[in-house]
Structures are given as structure tokens and as C-alpha cells.
Amino acid sequence: MNADRIAALYRWIEYCAFGKALERRRFAFLPLVRGARNVLIAGEGDGRFAARLVEQNPGVRVDVLESSAEMIRLARQRLPQDAQVTFHQGDALQTPPGGPYDLVVTHFFLDCLSDEETVRFIQGAKQHLSFSALWLVSDFQQVSFWPASWHSWIWLRVMYGFFRVFTGLRTAKLPQIDRALHGAGFELVANDEERLGLIVSQLWRLDHKGSQL
């Protein structure tokens, strides 16, 4: 997918649909990653998270994987001139540009991938992580209990339809993110949800217990 067509309006589209809920999810566990010094962000979008991360962690070095040139332009405008943030435009499924990273961030990115692509991305990034690295993820999820299940089902259909039309998104359903991370050897250490469970923030830690996939 490529978000160039909606980049300038993306923040306001997000606010109209969810208010500040997505921002709260992105920033929910920032206090728990204050020690991060070498960070990989996939699908950063317009730079709101990267700017807050740099503000909190002076001296942090960040590699950003982003397919949209317009999103990269907007993100750069949010960053201070001395920020050590390098943008890499292209397919995030390619080999990470550096490492070892002590933190990976995927906010509303993995939902754009298939199950196979999600596993491939996580397993590929894992090879470039430091011991006990953290993985910060915020995303949507299909809720199983009534009536929240209908709420999440409707919103997911609307969102996938919108992004298919305006960005060329090919996938049409959520990947099994928890299963992919757990299978790659990560353990869940923090979880927080809102909007009847539709939107979730999680913090995972690499636990070196091996893959279960």
C-alpha cells in the first residue's frame, strides 16, 4: 500500500473516526521504553510517534521503514533538526537497515500485512535485535464477545474498504499478531485496550525460549 494520496489528511481522518484514541494507543507504553537507544519503526506514518519518542529519549537513534514519500516528508517536519532519525522508503519486508535494535515499534502497521507477511517481518526483524529487546505494537483486533464483536466487525470492514480504495491495500483481514510474536519467542508484558477492545496497545519482550511456529 502507499498512503501518499491521503497523507496530508490522514491525521484528520483518524481524528474524525476515532478522536484521540489511536494517539493514546501509540503513546500508552512510552514511559516503559525510556531506555531505548537503537529503535526500528515500521510504518511510522506522519511522524507523531517518532517525534514523541525523540523528545522522551534524547540521543536515541531511529531507523524508520515507510513506503510513502509524503508521509516521510510530513514526519521530517515534526522532528528537531538534531534528531538521529533515518528514513528508509520502500518495502518494510526487506532486511532491516541496521541494528542491533533494543526496540521495535509497529503502530497500525501489521494490520496491513497477511499472516505470512507478518510472520516473515517479525522473524526477519528478530535477527537484528539485542538481547531482551522490546516490541511495542498498537493495532486493531476483532473482539469475540457480544455486542463488542459487531462493533469491531463493522469498523474493520469499513477501514479495510477505505484503505483498499485510497491506498491500494491488498489484505482484507487482520493477521494473527499475538500468535506471530509469541511464536517468534516474545512474551507479552503489558496490554491495554479501548473502544470496546477494538484498539489495543501491547508491549512484548524477547524471551529466548524459542519459536513455537
Protein Blocks (a to p, Z undefined) as FASTA:
>chain_A
ZZklmmmmmmmmmmmmnommlmmmmmmmmmmmmmpcbdcdehklnolmmmmmmmmmghia
cddddfblklmmmmmmmpcfklccdddedjfkbccfbdcdfbdcdehklmmpcfklmmmm
mmmmmmmccehiacddddddddfbdfklmmmmmmmmmmmmmmmmmnopabfcdcdfklmm
mmnopacfbdcdeehhlaccdddddehnopaZZ
